[in-house]
Amino acid sequence: MKKQLKYLVCPLNWGLGHASRMIPVVNDLLKQGNKVILGGDGDALRLMSNEFPDLQTVSIPDVEVRLGHKTICWSLLGLVPKMIYSSFREHCILKRLIKCTAIDVVIADNRYGLWNKKIKSIFVTHQLMLKLPKALKILEYPVHLLIKMAVARFDTCWVPDYADRQNSLSGDLSHKYALPRNTTFIGPLSRFAQAKQVSTDRSFKVVAVLSGPEPLRSELEEELRAVLSHSHASALIVQGKPSERKQYTTVGNITSVPHLDTLELRAILKKAHTVICRSGYSSIMDLEYFKSKAILIPTPGQTEQEYLALHLTHKHLTINQTDVKVQLINYL
């Protein structure tokens, strides 16, 4: 009989994407008869806890991110010392957890400090190079080398993408430079892939799924409401707030809900005529599962999302957040 292992699964708390793509990983581990502890911080941990209410959770603090339009480049630079401190802190937390919970394996989604030589450590990322703002473009390759050094501390690096560059969803982010030796491409991860098919009476022509750092998330929600209210289309805004109680609220043709579990969201998305979302990588993997075309609105100043939207123009439409009120009305 295969030995039952105890896993710690911990995603980064930058938006909900890192947590959502860990849902199919946790499902697989549980189906194989393993024990799973959910680690993390903020909304990311709440999302996973909502999906797996019976699993033990442990708080592993993360860096709080708030990004504005004008200062995003310097905001990201300012996060560097905080991220280094956060990695050191989570490394120490993992040491304590290994002693008190007998963890066998840790799966860390972009949590660079969650490695330990006493257990198997798996790192999950689609960003083995960072797309930097133009002013910092010269630093992309040196930063890539630093990422390789950090990833090398882990036993394995899982890249949730296709190994074939031609079919790659992440493009340069995982294919531009030489990869760490411990890299394995595992294919796209979508929380909807293993979800049971359920029916729903709710049906909307337009479904907008929001996520990402504040205040940009709230600003996009306000802009979408302004545009959608002038259309005759029935619309749903999933606000990306797993900490709030799930309750549908309808004003005019727009319905909003703080969050939806995987099964209900899957059923609603399958019925939708138009899907609007960020060009975050997890959202892109979900769209790949549905084989559907969407309207992507990159988070302003987030070079990764701006690059992914440009890279996937053959699959999806792209609108800048600053042009939402002008351009989106043409598609509704």
N, C-alpha and C positions, 0 to 999 in steps of 0.2 A: 504494500500500500504506500502511495506517495505521501511523504511527510507533509503535515500541515504547517505552513509558515505564517509568521505574523509580520504584516506589512504596515509601514507608516507611509501614507500618501499625503503629500503636502504641496499645494500649488501656490504660486505667487498671487498676491492680492492687488493686481493692477487691472481693474475691470473684472469681468466675470469669465472671460475666455479661458484662462488657465485652469480655473476650477471646472468649467463645463466639460473640457476635454479630458479631465480625469475621471468623469463619471463612467464612461465605458471601460476604463482601466479597472476601476473598483468593481464594476459588475463582473468582469472576467475573473478577477481574483477571488471573488466570493463564489462564483460558479465552480471554481476549481477546488473549493473547500478550504480556502485560506482565511485567516483572521485579518481584519483591516482596522487600523486606527486612522482617523482623519485628522490631519494637522493643518494649521493655517491661521488666518487672521481675517477679521472684518467680514465683508460681504462674501468673499470667496469661501470661507469656512461655513458661513450660513447657508449658502447655496448647496454645498455638498451635504451638510447636515439635514437640510430639507429633503434631499433625495434619499438619504440613508439615515433615517431618524433613530434606528436601533444601534448604530455604530458609535463606539467611543470617540470622543473628540478631544484634542489637546491644543491649547493656544500656543502658537509659535509666531510672535510678533513680526510684523513686516514694516516696510517704509511707507508712510502715508504720502500719497501723491496728489497734488493739486496743481493743475497746469492752466495758465492763461494764454491768450493769443500772443501778446507782445513779448512775453518774457520766457517762452517755452525753452529756447536754446539754453539760456542761463539757468533756468529752473532745472533742466536735466543735468547740467554741470554741477549744480549745487547739491544734487542727489548723490553724487559719487561718494563723498565721505560718509554719508548716511548709509549707503548700500554696503560699504566696506564694514562699517560697524555692525550693521544688521546681519551680514554673513558670519561675522565672528560670533555674534550673540546666538544665532540659530545653531551654529556648530557646537557651542557649549550646551545648549538645550538638548540637542540630539544625544550628546554624551550621557546626560542625566537620564534621558528617556530609555536608552539602551540598558542602563543599569536597573531601572525600576519596572520596565515593561517587557523586557526580553525580546526586543524587536530583532527580526532576522534580516529584513530588507527594507530599505527606504527608497521611495520613488519621489524625487524632488523635481517639480516643474518650475524651472528657472529660479530655484532657491539654491544659490551657489555654496552656501555654508553647510548644507545637509549631506555631508559625506563623513564616513568613518571607516577606518581600516578593519574594524572588528566585525563589520557586517557588509553585506552586498549593498552598494550604493548605485542607484540608477538616476541619471539626469535626463530630463525631458526638455527639449527646446527645438524650435524651428529657426532660431537666430544664432547661427554660428559666425555671423558677421553682422555688424550694426550699420544701418544706413544713417549717416550723420548729416546734420545741416551743412549747407555749402561752405560756411565759414570754417567748418571742422573736417571737411572732406579728406584732407591729407592724413588724418588720424585713423581712418577706417582700417587700414591694414595693421598698424600697431595694436589697435583695439582688438582686432581679430586674433592676433597672437596671444594677447592676454586672456581672451576667452578660451582659446585652446589649452592654455596652461591651467586654467581653472577647471575646465571640463575633464582634463587628464587625471584629476584627483578621484574621479568616479570610476567605477568598474565598467559601466556602460553608458553611452549617450544615445538615447532614443530620439530620432527625428521623425515627427509625424507628417511624413510627406512621401511622395514617390521618389525612388532612387533615380529614375530617368529624368534628366534635365529638361527634356522636351515637354514632359507632362507635369513638371513640378509646379506646385501651387505657391511655394515660397520663393522660387527663382534664385536670385543672388544670395538671399539670406542663408541658404544652406548649400549652395552649389558654386559660389564664385571662387572661393579659395580652398586650398587643401584642407581636408577634414581631419579632425582628431582620429587617431587609430582605433579608438573604442566606439566609433559611430556606427549605428545600425538604423537604417530606414525601416520604419514599421508601418508605413502607409498612413493616410489621413485618419484622425480620430474624431468621430462625431457622436455626441450623446444620443442622437436620434437613431443611430444604426441598430441598436439593440432594443429600442423601445417597442413595447407592444402596440399594435394598432388598436386604437380606441376611437369611438365615434363621439362627435360633439354636435350639439344643436347650434352652437355659435359659429357664425360665418361672417367674414369681413373681406371686402375687396382689397383693402390696403392694410398690411400689418407692419408696424415699425417696431423693431426690437432694439432697445437702447442699452448702452453700457458705457463703461469708461470713466475716467477721472472727472471730478467736479472742478470748476463750474461748467465745463464744456458740455457735459451730459445734459444738465438742466437747460442750458442755452439752446441746444439742439431740440429738446422737447418743446420749448416755447415756440421756436421757429416752425416746427412741424405742425403744431396746433394751429398756428396762424394760417398756414397754407391749406391744411386739410379742412379747416372750417369753411373755406370758400369753395370747396368742391362738394359734389353731391355723393361722393363715394362713402360707403360705410367703412370706418377706419378703427383699428385697434392700436393703441400704443402700449407696449409692454415696457414699463419704465426702468426695469433693471434694478429694483430695490428689494432684494430678498429679506431684508430686515423688517419690512412692513407687512402687515396682515393682508392676505390676498382678498381683494374685494373689487369687483367691477364697478366702475362709475361711468355713467354716460351723460354727455352734454351735447345736444344736437346730434350730429352724425359721428361724433368721436367718442369712443369708449376707451378707458384707460384702466390698467391693472398694474399693481406694483411688481408682481412677478408671477410666473406660471411654472408648474412642474413640467418635466420633460414630456410626459405622455400628452398632457393637454396642449402644450405648445406645439408639439409635432402635429396633432390633429388639426389645429387651427392654421398652421403654416401650409399644410398640404392643400387646404381649401382656398388659400389666399391667391388673388390675381397678381398682386404686386407686393413684394417684400422690400422693406427699407431697413438698412442696418449699417453699422460701422464696417470698415474694411479690416477689422481685426482678424487675425489668422484663424481663430476658432470659428468665427462666423463664416469665414470662407470655406472651412472644412465642412461645416453644416450644409452650406449651399451646394457643395460638391456632392454630398450624400443625396440631396433632393434632386440634383441635376437641374436646378432651376436658375433662372436669371434674376438678378436683384439690382436695386439701386444702392450703390455704396456711397457713404458719406464719410471720408476719412476724418479722424480727429485732427483739427488744425494743428500744424506744427509737429505732429507725430510722424517722423520721416518713414518709419516702418509701414504705417497704414497708407501713407501717401504713395510709397513705392508699390505696395501690394495692389492698390487700386489701379495704378498705371500698368503694372505687370499683367493684370487680368482684364484689361479692357476688351479682349476678345470674348470674354465670358459675361461681363456685367457692365452696367452703366455706372458712371461716376459723376458725382456732383460735389463741389466744394461747399463746406458748411456756410461760407460767406455768401454763396449764391443760391441757397436753398429756396428762398422766397421767389426768386426770379425764374429758376430753372425747373424746379420740381413740379410746378403747376402744369408744365407742358406734358408731363408723363401721367397725369391723373385724369 
